[in-house]
């Protein structure tokens, strides 16, 4: 039962981004994201995109820092991974 975040190493829109995931449920993930002020539009299939300037706030709020491969491993092990080709529409929970 944890929230994980990888380092801000994903470029996009002139910024660097992290991914925020839960190993329990999307409900836990959405609640955590709301607590740190992440907008709903930042939810992408199975994770939230978090800009580098918000990374420290997520960690300070309790997100556990892990590498990108470990983050995907934990998400997959929890049964919450939604690959692009098989995912539900953005923002829709199963």
Secondary structure, 3 states (H helix, E strand, C coil): CCEEECCCCEEECCEEEEEEEECCCHHHHHHHHHHCCCCHHHEECCEEEEEHHHHHHHHHCCCEECCHHHHHHHHHHCCCCCCHHHCCCCCCCC
